[in-house]
Each structure stands twice: as C-alpha cells, then as structure tokens.
Amino acid sequence: MTRERASAGRSGSLSFWGFAAGLAAICAAMARTRIFDRAPDMVAFGTTFDLCLTIPVVYWFFFVRTRKATPATLIPIFGVGFLLARVVVPREHQEFLHSLAKVSSVLELVLCGVLFVRVRRLRRTLRDAANSDTVDRIRIAMTGILGNGRAGELVATEVAILYYAFFSWRRRPRRSENDFTFYRASGWGTILFVLILLIAGEGFAAHVFLARWSAKAAWTFTALDIYSVIWLLGDFQGLRLCPLTFDGRTLRIRLGLRWSADVPAENVASVARLSPGAFPKAKDVLRFSMLEEPRYAIHFREPVPVSGMVGLTRRVRAIGLFPDQPEEFERAFSAYFAD
C-alpha cells in the first residue's frame, strides 16, 4: 500500500508539473501569434488568468487538497505565475495583471506572517535536534518553513550543497572507530580534481566559442559549469563529513548528502563479506561504494526507508559497502557476521 501511494504521489506530481509547463508554453506561444493581434485584450486576460489563477487552483487540487503541501505553498506558486505573466503579456495589455498586483501585495504580507510564525516554531524543534548532524537540521528547517513536500526537500538539498561547498572547509572529519566513510579507497578526491579541471577547460573553450554568437548564452553556459563545480564540491565535503556510524544501538546510514537513514540495531539481521560481483543489482538494495564493487553487505530484517536528495526515497532490504576502514568495520559489526 505504501509503494502504491508513493507511486500515485509521483504520478500526481509529474501530472501537475507537466500541466503547468504545458500551459505556460501555450500562453507564451499565444502571446506571439496572430490570434493575439486579433483580440489582444481577451488573450491577455486569458493568459493572465491561466498563469496566475488556473495553475494555483490545479496545484491546490493535486497537493493542498490531498495534504501533500500546506496552503501557504500556494503563495509562491501564485508568485511564479505572476512573474511569468509579466514577462509573457505585453505591457500595454497588463490591466488585469495590475489588478492582481494588489492581491500579490496582500499575499506577500501573509507569506511574511506565515514564515515568521514557522520560524518561531522551528527554534524549539531545532533545539531538540541539536545532536543531529547538519544535514538533518537543514532538512528540518527547510521543510518546517516550506512544508514536507518536494519543494521543501529540494530547497533543503540546495542549501546543504551550498553549506558544504562554501562553509564547511574548516571542519575536520570525525575520527572514530564507529565512523565509516566511502570515498578515500576509490581515490575520489583525485577524480574530483580531474573533473573540475576538465569542466574548467571545457567551460573556457565553450565560453569563447559561444561568445561569438551570444554573450548571454556564453555566460549562461559558464554559470551552469560553475554550479556543477559547486555541486561536486558540496557532495565531496558531504562524503568527508557525513560518515556512516554505528554505536551498537543505532545504525546511522549516511553516504554523504546522497542517502540517509537511521536504523535500530534490532533491525540489522546480518553482515556478510562479498566476493567480487556477488552484490545483487535490484531496486531494494542500495550500493554504498563509489567505483569499486561492495566488499560487505548489511541485511535488514525489515525493509528500511532511505532518504535521498531532493526528496527521493527508497525502501531497501540491504546495502552494499566498500568502507575506507575495513578492519574497523569488521570489528564494529563482528557480532553480525555469520562466520
């Protein structure tokens, strides 16, 4: 039943965003056809109505009505539609948009009030989560403000990436016999350095090439390259600073910022050594290794929900690992090995 609901949720989300993108494309196209020239006021009114009101109503039907998002999330949806309408509808035909601007001002005040109340509530929640890692606190903060939907998870992922890419370099990785990382054995730091060099070289050449035709296109491409480097750096820092830990009571599954879950020790069924190629490829198993084949597998008694970036979730019955500290790993899980 849980899988069916998750599948239905993804289907509903894709349906809404597909509808919204399609409607926005149609509105943008209509504003540049002969139909607009024949009845500019009517087309401008319809375009503004669809972007500012129809899309929020459909969003309410898919998300707010089904309690996947809070009513407050309607405000940014309206705001995005309002901005699109300002771009699509010619200025001389924005009378209806000017009327909606008054509504927009009121909604901005409401949004500020909602955010203020939620931030005050979050202070207590964050105090209770003081012992959690940084990623958990960021997720709690963002979902507390934006709701538990995909938007909150998406923003939480972006904030976490930016934090680890820019503000975490003075932090030292935890050195404990119960902490296990998965990037050093594969030489992921060297691979990352090479990737950044390739992106820089390719980006410079592409920028020079595109600048001959369009400066905007050249800088857009360069901005995307810079953003890719930021993501790579944030991901690498997450791998360094967010290890998998096991204290005998709780298995805190962490693959940097990529996957996370907390599993009670009672749900750990066994740990097995793996021969090359023995780890299965299936939807309900998760691989915790960068380039190498997993050397160990942790099996669970009951499937475990694992959270990923941008709100992705999976239920897994086992994870395959190639830890950087194999000796310490075997000592920590010695009670779970069959042999």
PATOR-298066 format. One record per residue (C-alpha): x, y, z; residue in three letters. Coordinates in steps of 0.2 Angstrom, whole numbers, padded with zeros to 4 digits, always signed. Layout:
// PATOR-298066
XYZALA;...
***
This chain:
// PATOR-298066
+0000+0000+0000MET;+0014+0012+0004THR;+0023+0009-0013ARG;+0006+0012-0022GLU;+0004+0028-0013ARG;+0021+0034-0017ALA;+0019+0029-0035SER;+0002+0039-0035ALA;+0011+0054-0027GLY;+0025+0054-0040ARG;+0012+0052-0054SER;+0002+0066-0047GLY;+0017+0077-0045SER;+0023+0074-0063LEU;+0005+0077-0070SER;+0004+0094-0061PHE;+0021+0100-0067TRP;+0018+0093-0084GLY;+0002+0103-0085PHE;+0009+0119-0078ALA;+0024+0118-0090ALA;+0012+0115-0105GLY;+0000+0128-0100LEU;+0014+0141-0098ALA;+0021+0136-0115ALA;+0004+0138-0123ILE;+0002+0155-0115CYS;+0019+0161-0121ALA;+0015+0155-0139ALA;-0002+0163-0139MET;+0005+0180-0135ALA;+0016+0179-0151ARG;+0003+0173-0163THR;-0010+0182-0175ARG;-0023+0177-0163ILE;-0016+0189-0150PHE;-0016+0203-0163ASP;-0035+0200-0167ARG;-0041+0200-0149ALA;-0026+0207-0138PRO;-0037+0211-0123ASP;-0046+0194-0122MET;-0030+0184-0125VAL;-0020+0195-0112ALA;-0034+0192-0099PHE;-0035+0173-0103GLY;-0016+0171-0102THR;-0015+0181-0085THR;-0030+0171-0078PHE;-0022+0154-0083ASP;-0004+0158-0076LEU;-0010+0167-0060CYS;-0026+0158-0056LEU;-0028+0142-0065THR;-0011+0134-0061ILE;-0013+0138-0042PRO;-0031+0130-0042VAL;-0024+0114-0050VAL;-0009+0114-0038TYR;-0022+0115-0024TRP;-0031+0100-0032PHE;-0016+0089-0033PHE;-0006+0094-0017PHE;-0016+0105-0004VAL;-0032+0095-0005ARG;-0023+0079-0003THR;-0012+0086+0011ARG;+0004+0084+0002LYS;+0008+0103+0004ALA;+0002+0117+0015THR;-0010+0131+0009PRO;+0004+0143+0012ALA;+0014+0135-0003THR;+0000+0142-0014LEU;+0008+0159-0012ILE;+0025+0156-0021PRO;+0015+0146-0035ILE;+0004+0162-0037PHE;+0020+0172-0037GLY;+0029+0162-0050VAL;+0013+0163-0061GLY;+0013+0182-0059PHE;+0031+0184-0064LEU;+0028+0174-0079LEU;+0013+0184-0084ALA;+0023+0200-0083ARG;+0035+0193-0095VAL;+0023+0185-0107VAL;+0009+0198-0108VAL;+0014+0214-0117PRO;+0015+0229-0105ARG;+0001+0239-0114GLU;-0011+0224-0110HIS;-0007+0221-0092GLN;-0023+0229-0085GLU;-0029+0213-0076PHE;-0011+0209-0070LEU;-0011+0227-0062HIS;-0027+0222-0053SER;-0019+0206-0047LEU;-0004+0215-0041ALA;-0015+0222-0026LYS;-0018+0203-0022VAL;+0000+0200-0023SER;+0004+0213-0010SER;-0008+0206+0002VAL;-0001+0188-0001LEU;+0017+0194+0002GLU;+0011+0201+0019LEU;+0003+0184+0023VAL;+0018+0175+0017LEU;+0029+0185+0029CYS;+0017+0182+0043GLY;+0017+0163+0040VAL;+0036+0162+0039LEU;+0038+0172+0055PHE;+0026+0160+0064VAL;+0035+0145+0057ARG;+0052+0151+0061VAL;+0047+0154+0079ARG;+0041+0136+0080ARG;+0057+0130+0072LEU;+0068+0137+0086ARG;+0061+0124+0098ARG;+0062+0110+0085THR;+0080+0114+0081LEU;+0084+0115+0099ARG;+0078+0097+0101ASP;+0088+0092+0086ALA;+0104+0099+0092ALA;+0113+0082+0092ASN;+0108+0079+0074SER;+0120+0082+0060ASP;+0120+0097+0049THR;+0110+0089+0035VAL;+0096+0084+0047ASP;+0095+0101+0054ARG;+0095+0109+0037ILE;+0081+0097+0032ARG;+0071+0101+0047ILE;+0072+0120+0045ALA;+0068+0120+0026MET;+0053+0108+0027THR;+0047+0117+0043GLY;+0046+0133+0033ILE;+0041+0126+0016LEU;+0031+0110+0021GLY;+0035+0092+0019ASN;+0033+0092+0001GLY;+0045+0091-0013ARG;+0048+0109-0013ALA;+0055+0109+0005GLY;+0066+0094+0001GLU;+0073+0102-0015LEU;+0077+0118-0006VAL;+0085+0108+0009ALA;+0096+0099-0004THR;+0102+0115-0012GLU;+0105+0124+0005VAL;+0115+0108+0011ALA;+0126+0108-0005ILE;+0129+0127-0003LEU;+0134+0125+0015TYR;+0146+0111+0012TYR;+0153+0118-0003ALA;+0157+0135+0005PHE;+0156+0135+0024PHE;+0162+0118+0029SER;+0181+0118+0025TRP;+0187+0121+0042ARG;+0178+0107+0049ARG;+0188+0091+0052ARG;+0181+0074+0048PRO;+0176+0064+0064ARG;+0189+0051+0068ARG;+0181+0037+0077SER;+0181+0018+0077GLU;+0162+0018+0074ASN;+0163+0031+0059ASP;+0165+0024+0041PHE;+0167+0034+0025THR;+0167+0028+0007PHE;+0177+0039-0004TYR;+0196+0038+0000ARG;+0199+0020-0006ALA;+0192+0024-0023SER;+0203+0040-0024GLY;+0188+0051-0026TRP;+0197+0066-0021GLY;+0209+0064-0036THR;+0195+0060-0048ILE;+0185+0076-0042LEU;+0201+0087-0045PHE;+0202+0080-0063VAL;+0183+0083-0066LEU;+0185+0101-0060ILE;+0200+0103-0072LEU;+0190+0096-0086LEU;+0175+0107-0083ILE;+0186+0122-0082ALA;+0195+0119-0098GLY;+0179+0114-0107GLU;+0170+0128-0100GLY;+0183+0141-0105PHE;+0183+0134-0123ALA;+0164+0134-0124ALA;+0163+0151-0117HIS;+0174+0158-0130VAL;+0165+0149-0144PHE;+0148+0154-0139LEU;+0153+0172-0136ALA;+0155+0174-0154ARG;+0136+0172-0157TRP;+0128+0177-0140SER;+0136+0184-0124ALA;+0121+0179-0114LYS;+0122+0161-0120ALA;+0141+0160-0116ALA;+0138+0167-0098TRP;+0123+0155-0095THR;+0134+0140-0100PHE;+0148+0146-0089THR;+0136+0149-0074ALA;+0130+0131-0076LEU;+0148+0125-0076ASP;+0151+0135-0060ILE;+0136+0127-0052TYR;+0141+0110-0057SER;+0158+0113-0048VAL;+0149+0119-0033ILE;+0138+0103-0033TRP;+0154+0092-0034LEU;+0162+0101-0020LEU;+0147+0101-0009GLY;+0145+0082-0012ASP;+0163+0078-0009PHE;+0163+0088+0008GLN;+0147+0078+0012GLY;+0156+0062+0009LEU;+0170+0068+0021ARG;+0160+0075+0035LEU;+0144+0064+0035CYS;+0150+0046+0038PRO;+0140+0030+0042LEU;+0141+0027+0061THR;+0136+0013+0072PHE;+0136+0014+0091ASP;+0128-0003+0095GLY;+0111+0004+0097ARG;+0108+0014+0080THR;+0115+0012+0063LEU;+0115+0029+0056ARG;+0116+0026+0037ILE;+0125+0041+0028ARG;+0133+0042+0011LEU;+0137+0060+0012GLY;+0122+0070+0006LEU;+0116+0057-0005ARG;+0107+0044+0006TRP;+0102+0044+0024SER;+0093+0033+0037ALA;+0093+0029+0055ASP;+0091+0010+0058VAL;+0089+0002+0076PRO;+0102-0011+0079ALA;+0087-0024+0081GLU;+0083-0022+0063ASN;+0101-0027+0057VAL;+0099-0045+0053ALA;+0117-0049+0047SER;+0133-0043+0039VAL;+0141-0053+0025ALA;+0158-0052+0016ARG;+0156-0052-0003LEU;+0166-0059-0017SER;+0168-0048-0032PRO;+0152-0047-0042GLY;+0142-0055-0029ALA;+0131-0040-0023PHE;+0115-0041-0032PRO;+0108-0026-0043LYS;+0090-0024-0038ALA;+0078-0010-0033LYS;+0078-0015-0015ASP;+0096-0015-0012VAL;+0107+0001-0011LEU;+0126+0002-0015ARG;+0137+0012-0004PHE;+0153+0012-0014SER;+0160+0025-0027MET;+0168+0015-0041LEU;+0173-0002-0033GLU;+0162-0017-0030GLU;+0155-0018-0012PRO;+0165-0029-0001ARG;+0152-0031+0013TYR;+0133-0032+0013ALA;+0122-0026+0028ILE;+0105-0036+0028HIS;+0090-0029+0037PHE;+0075-0039+0045ARG;+0063-0027+0038GLU;+0064-0015+0023PRO;+0072+0002+0028VAL;+0066+0018+0021PRO;+0081+0028+0015VAL;+0080+0047+0010SER;+0090+0054-0004GLY;+0092+0071-0012MET;+0078+0082-0017VAL;+0065+0071-0008GLY;+0069+0054-0016LEU;+0065+0039-0006THR;+0069+0020-0007ARG;+0064+0005+0004ARG;+0079-0006+0004VAL;+0082-0023+0012ARG;+0101-0022+0011ALA;+0116-0010+0007ILE;+0132-0015+0000GLY;+0148-0006+0006LEU;+0166-0003+0002PHE;+0172+0006+0018PRO;+0188+0015+0019ASP;+0191+0007+0036GLN;+0188-0012+0033PRO;+0197-0018+0049GLU;+0187-0006+0060GLU;+0171-0010+0051PHE;+0173-0029+0054GLU;+0177-0025+0072ARG;+0161-0014+0074ALA;+0150-0027+0066PHE;+0159-0043+0072SER;+0143-0049+0081ALA;+0133-0049+0065TYR;+0145-0059+0054PHE;+0139-0077+0051ALA;+0157-0084+0051ASP;
***
